[in-house]
């Protein structure tokens, strides 16, 4: 049955009012996705999902994007979700289709990204029989999803899809897998429309924070002498950026963001102390260790942020922790005022209480705290050799990019490694959802797929992928997808001929024994980009960095791969070594 735009007439509005009609499971799935407002699906076909692909062929409201590897399908849907706040959708076949998607699912799970991954499965009668391209999708994905479903009856399909989207986007977001056996996609049943709502007795995430706890938090903040606001990706995922900025304006407290929270508070604002943690700034880490009241919002005190928990606990402080997920509170660090709730709702109530009281923080104590912070900030922990004219410093590439794009709608994706940290340190993100990277899992290869997903969602924006010659080769086949679907992204490869972060650790921790971290046989990236139908540019001198970026920006309708040959000896500073406290930083090679 053909499903076209004129026939849909807004599936969501008509949900629950459709006269019963006999439809195959695959057609029901497509109707459900239309009702959810899905615009794009990234996927790769295979035998178990061919009925679904046939149903997609017969409609024109959802665009399917054919990737070159299932991992990239999930990453692209993930990037789309991070940039838009909508649920990303991927479609893969059974067996190797599922196992190829695992890294992408785990990446989204670690960073709490709302996604629905539809997987094909062998026919129900063949499940457990070691059938061709069979794997236990539910079992394999259970540890890396928010929830998963195996649909055994076509009559359950519409309600299951409704549940999947509801679970993915509410509470602490996350990926949900829906495993659909081939016969379920083929069988017919009476379809009466997509459910308008869903009630799940076992799933009722708390939104509103406890009023008494919020009042306690307010009193601590008002009485603080050395306050600090520490925010994570939850502020962005919870769309609470406006509320955070209002709170800071009212209190004039210093703020830091985690790697995943960059952009929640403007990086160009003087009250922002930079990113904190393993490669955070000297002032951000010292303020974290020496504050007397810490307000943690949508963050989880992970190992890359606080370093050694025992070192962190040496200094007495009062901690307020706001998070939608109760399991994140007091998981690694004991907190004094736990507040479980949606960060937007909790901050809104906190701001309302603050405005109702005439009390304000001690201005004299706050001024002294700011003076201490300015002393730390004077260390200039992000210094590097800006005057070098012989070799390209990777930090300079990022700074140049920021200066050129600071006033336009620009999205920066990155892979994982030194280039990721330099992008986080030197690109000043003033807006949320502009910095798209893998935080929790640290997945190499995400950069190009992320950029593809974002460019489809934001066709008028400039989308840059900051990568390295190691990471970029993990999903470089997606350059073919960029050409087919006309997603003109700009790829900036900071090519130092090393697996840079591995090399840095080997230099510092392993006495310079560079075991398998040097790239001996790199391709000619310019010719490779051209072979895929794109533009390739080689840059070997510092004075050519800005002209190359200008040329890439001028070629608005082309994907451009710029191979920057950067200093192979450059390291990311500051750095906190494993097992150390966050104030036990190495600020440069002189500290080794």
MOUR-V745043 format. One record per residue. SS is DSSP state (~ for helix, > for strand, _ for the rest). PSI is psi in whole degrees, -180 to 180 (999 if undefined). OMEGA is omega in radians with two decimals (999 if undefined). Layout:
ss->(SS;SS)
psi->(PSI;PSI)
omega->(OMEGA;OMEGA)
//
This chain:
ss->(_;_;>;_;~;~;~;~;_;_;_;_;_;_;_;_;_;_;_;_;>;>;>;>;~;~;~;~;~;~;~;~;~;~;~;_;_;_;_;>;>;>;>;_;_;_;~;~;~;~;~;~;~;~;~;~;~;_;>;_;_;_;>;>;>;>;_;_;_;~;~;~;~;~;~;~;~;~;~;~;~;~;~;~;_;_;_;>;>;>;>;>;_;_;_;~;~;~;~;~;~;~;~;~;~;~;~;~;~;~;_;_;_;_;>;>;>;>;>;>;>;_;_;~;~;~;_;_;_;_;_;_;_;_;_;_;~;~;~;~;~;~;~;~;_;_;>;>;>;>;>;_;_;~;~;~;~;~;~;~;~;~;~;~;~;~;~;~;~;_;_;_;_;_;>;>;>;>;>;>;>;~;~;~;~;~;_;>;>;>;>;_;_;_;_;_;_;_;_;_;_;_;_;_;_;_;_;_;_;_;~;~;~;~;~;~;~;~;~;~;~;~;~;_;_;_;>;>;>;>;>;_;~;~;~;~;~;_;_;_;~;~;~;~;~;~;~;~;~;~;~;_;_;_;>;>;>;_;~;~;~;_;_;_;_;_;_;_;_;_;_;>;>;>;>;_;_;_;_;_;_;~;~;~;~;~;~;~;~;~;_;_;>;>;>;>;>;_;_;_;_;_;~;~;~;~;>;_;~;~;~;~;_;_;_;_;_;>;>;>;>;>;>;_;_;~;~;~;_;_;_;_;_;_;_;_;>;>;>;>;_;_;~;~;~;~;~;~;~;~;~;~;~;~;~;~;_;_;_;_;_;_;~;~;~;~;~;~;~;~;~;~;~;~;~;~;~;_;_;_;_;_;_;_;_;_;_;_;_;_;_;>;_;~;~;~;~;~;~;~;~;~;~;~;~;_;_;_;_;>;>;>;>;>;_;_;_;~;~;~;~;~;~;~;~;~;_;_;_;_;_;_;_;_;>;>;_;_;_;_;_;_;_;_;_;~;~;~;~;~;~;~;~;~;~;~;~;_;_;_;_;>;>;>;>;>;>;_;_;_;~;~;~;~;_;~;~;~;~;~;~;~;~;~;_;_;_;_;_;>;>;>;>;>;>;_;_;>;_;~;~;~;~;~;~;~;~;~;~;_;_;_;_;_;_;_;_;>;_;_;_;_;_;_;~;~;~;~;~;~;~;_;_;_;>;>;>;>;>;_;_;~;~;~;~;~;~;~;~;~;~;~;~;~;_;_;_;_;_;>;>;>;>;>;>;>;_;_;_;_;_;_;_;_;>;>;_;_;_;_;>;_;_;_;>;>;_;_;~;~;~;_)
psi->(125;140;102;170;-45;-31;-29;-51;39;89;-34;-41;-32;1;136;-4;3;131;144;135;139;119;150;155;-39;-40;-36;-43;-47;-42;-41;-43;-38;-41;-29;-4;22;129;-33;144;130;131;-175;125;163;171;-41;-14;16;-32;-35;-42;-34;-40;-38;-35;-30;15;167;26;-22;128;125;135;117;107;-179;-5;140;-32;-42;-29;-47;-42;-42;-43;-36;-49;-41;-46;-41;-39;-30;-25;-2;169;124;148;131;155;121;162;-178;175;-118;-25;-44;-50;-32;-26;-11;-45;-41;-39;-45;-37;-47;-38;-45;-29;9;55;130;116;152;120;118;124;141;156;156;162;149;-37;-22;-8;129;2;12;44;165;129;40;141;158;84;-45;-45;-43;-40;-10;-43;-11;21;159;-37;160;157;143;114;111;-13;127;-27;-18;-4;-49;-46;-36;-42;-41;-45;-42;-47;-38;-46;-41;-38;-11;167;-142;114;165;170;142;130;133;110;119;109;152;-39;-29;-36;-19;-37;155;154;167;123;119;8;162;133;139;-34;170;139;126;111;-34;0;100;78;140;135;-46;128;160;121;-39;-39;-37;-38;-40;-43;-42;-42;-42;-43;-41;-29;-1;143;-32;70;160;139;120;115;149;-165;-20;-29;-40;-47;-34;8;42;20;-44;-42;-40;-45;-36;-44;-43;-39;-37;-34;-25;38;152;150;144;153;150;176;-42;-13;3;133;-15;-35;139;127;-22;-4;137;-24;-8;125;7;176;149;173;-155;-41;31;176;159;-43;-37;-44;-40;-36;-37;-41;-30;3;160;-21;124;123;109;124;116;36;165;18;43;172;-31;-10;-50;-3;-133;118;-34;-39;-43;-37;-7;-36;128;133;159;132;127;130;117;123;146;-24;110;-25;-16;-16;130;26;-46;-25;129;131;159;-36;92;135;108;123;170;128;-34;-46;-43;-45;-37;-44;-39;-43;-42;-44;-40;-40;-24;-20;141;-14;145;160;158;110;-38;-45;-40;-39;-40;-37;-43;-36;-41;-44;-42;-32;-42;-40;-27;-14;-19;64;-11;20;149;174;86;-18;3;125;3;-35;147;124;128;-33;-36;-35;-45;-44;-41;-43;-44;-45;-33;-25;5;-25;12;168;101;138;134;117;160;159;-154;131;-158;-42;-35;-45;-40;-39;-42;-35;-38;-10;119;99;117;-15;151;161;20;-15;110;110;166;116;-66;-46;-26;58;116;148;-2;-21;-53;-48;-42;-49;-39;-47;-40;-40;-34;-40;-35;69;-25;-5;160;128;122;137;113;122;-178;167;-17;-57;-42;-25;-8;-26;32;-19;-17;-6;-30;-41;-40;-39;-47;-37;13;60;87;86;164;123;120;103;115;87;102;11;15;157;90;-47;-35;-46;-41;-44;-39;-34;-42;-42;-21;30;36;20;99;77;108;35;-1;136;107;-22;70;147;167;101;-30;-49;-35;-45;-42;-36;-31;0;16;-175;132;138;129;130;121;-9;143;-37;-12;-2;-53;-45;-37;-42;-38;-40;-42;-42;-34;-34;69;-33;12;144;131;129;113;119;95;118;101;169;116;-12;-5;137;161;120;152;170;133;120;156;136;-7;164;162;-15;-2;63;146;122;-6;178;-22;-16;-5;999)
omega->(-3.13;3.13;-3.08;-3.07;-3.10;-3.11;-3.10;3.11;-3.11;3.13;-3.11;-3.11;-3.10;-3.08;3.11;-3.10;-3.08;3.05;-3.12;3.11;-3.13;3.14;2.98;3.12;-3.13;3.12;3.07;3.12;-3.12;3.10;3.13;3.13;3.08;3.13;3.09;3.13;-3.14;-3.13;-3.07;2.96;3.07;-3.08;-3.13;-3.03;3.08;-2.99;-3.03;-3.10;-3.06;3.06;3.08;3.10;3.09;3.11;3.09;-3.14;-3.03;3.10;-3.11;3.10;3.13;3.09;3.04;3.13;-3.13;3.10;3.13;3.11;-3.06;3.09;-3.13;3.10;-3.12;3.11;-3.12;3.09;3.10;3.12;3.09;-3.12;-3.12;-3.07;-3.04;-3.01;3.11;3.11;3.07;-3.08;3.08;-3.09;3.13;-3.13;-3.08;3.03;-3.09;3.05;3.11;-3.07;3.06;-3.11;-3.00;-3.12;3.11;3.12;3.14;3.10;3.13;-3.13;-3.11;-3.12;3.06;-3.10;-3.12;-3.12;2.95;3.13;3.13;-3.12;3.03;3.11;3.10;3.14;-3.05;-3.12;-3.08;-3.12;-3.12;-3.10;-3.07;3.14;3.13;3.14;3.05;2.91;-3.14;-3.06;-3.14;-3.14;-3.10;-3.03;-3.03;-3.11;-3.01;3.06;3.00;3.05;3.00;-3.10;2.90;-3.08;-3.10;-3.10;-3.10;-3.14;3.14;-2.94;-3.07;3.14;3.13;3.11;3.10;3.12;-3.10;-3.14;3.13;-3.14;-3.08;-2.98;-3.09;-3.10;2.99;-3.05;3.11;-3.13;3.06;3.12;3.02;-3.08;-3.02;3.07;-3.05;-3.11;3.09;3.11;-3.11;-3.08;-3.13;3.03;3.11;-3.14;-3.10;3.11;-3.13;-3.12;3.13;-3.11;3.13;3.09;-3.13;-3.06;-3.07;-3.10;3.12;-3.10;3.13;3.08;-3.03;3.12;3.14;-3.07;3.14;3.12;3.13;3.08;3.07;3.13;-3.13;3.14;3.10;-3.12;-3.12;-3.12;-3.06;3.04;-3.14;-3.06;3.13;3.09;-3.07;-3.04;-3.13;-3.10;3.14;3.11;3.13;3.13;-3.13;3.13;-3.09;-3.10;-3.14;-3.14;3.10;-3.09;3.06;-3.11;3.14;3.11;-3.13;-3.02;-3.09;3.13;3.02;-3.05;2.96;3.04;2.96;3.07;-3.11;-3.09;-3.10;-3.09;3.10;3.03;-3.03;-3.14;-3.14;3.10;-3.08;-3.12;3.10;-3.08;-3.11;3.08;3.08;3.04;-3.02;3.10;3.12;-3.10;3.14;-3.10;3.14;-3.11;3.13;3.09;3.11;-3.07;-2.96;3.10;3.08;3.02;-3.10;3.03;3.12;-3.08;3.07;3.12;-3.00;3.05;-3.07;-3.01;-3.13;-3.13;-3.03;-3.13;-3.12;-3.11;3.14;3.06;-3.13;-3.08;-3.11;-3.11;-3.13;3.11;3.04;-3.08;3.00;-3.10;3.09;3.12;3.11;-3.07;-3.12;-3.13;3.12;-3.06;-3.08;3.11;3.13;-3.10;3.13;-3.12;-3.08;-3.14;3.09;3.09;3.12;3.14;3.07;-3.02;3.13;-3.14;-3.11;3.13;3.10;3.13;3.11;3.12;3.12;3.11;-3.13;-3.12;-3.13;-3.10;3.09;-3.09;3.09;3.14;3.13;-3.05;-3.12;3.12;-3.14;3.11;3.11;3.10;3.10;3.11;3.08;-3.14;-3.13;3.06;3.08;-3.09;-3.12;3.14;-3.11;-3.04;-3.14;-3.13;3.02;-3.05;-3.10;-3.06;-3.10;3.13;-3.08;-3.05;-3.11;3.02;-3.07;3.13;-3.12;3.11;-3.12;3.13;3.12;3.10;-3.13;-3.14;-3.10;-3.01;-3.03;-3.08;3.11;3.08;-3.09;3.09;-3.10;2.99;3.05;2.94;-3.03;-3.14;-3.13;-3.10;3.10;-3.13;3.11;3.09;-3.14;-3.10;-2.92;3.01;-3.04;-3.10;3.12;-3.09;3.12;3.08;3.08;-3.11;-3.01;-3.12;3.11;-3.09;-3.01;-3.10;-3.14;-3.00;3.01;3.08;-3.09;-2.93;-3.12;3.10;3.08;-3.10;3.11;-3.12;-3.13;-3.08;3.06;-3.13;-3.05;-3.01;-3.10;-3.13;3.01;-3.08;-3.09;3.03;3.07;-3.00;3.05;-3.06;3.07;-3.11;-2.98;-3.10;-3.11;3.07;-3.04;3.10;-3.13;2.96;3.07;3.11;3.11;-3.14;-3.07;-3.05;3.02;3.05;-3.03;3.11;3.10;-3.08;-3.14;-3.14;3.08;-2.94;3.10;3.09;3.10;2.79;-2.81;-3.10;3.06;3.12;-3.14;3.11;3.13;3.09;-3.02;-3.00;-3.01;3.03;3.07;3.06;-3.03;-3.08;3.02;3.08;3.12;3.13;-3.07;-3.02;3.14;3.07;2.95;-3.01;3.10;3.13;3.12;3.09;3.13;3.12;3.09;3.10;-3.08;3.13;3.08;3.14;3.06;3.13;-3.09;-3.10;-3.13;-3.09;-3.13;-3.09;-3.09;3.10;3.13;3.11;3.11;3.12;3.11;3.13;3.13;-3.14;-3.00;-3.02;-3.13;2.94;-3.08;3.09;3.12;-3.14;3.11;3.09;-3.00;-3.12;-3.10;-3.10;-3.05;3.11;3.08;3.05;-0.13;3.13;3.03;-3.12;3.14;3.12;-3.13;3.05;-3.03;3.08;3.12;-3.00;2.89;-3.10;3.14;-3.11;3.13;3.14;-3.10;999)
//
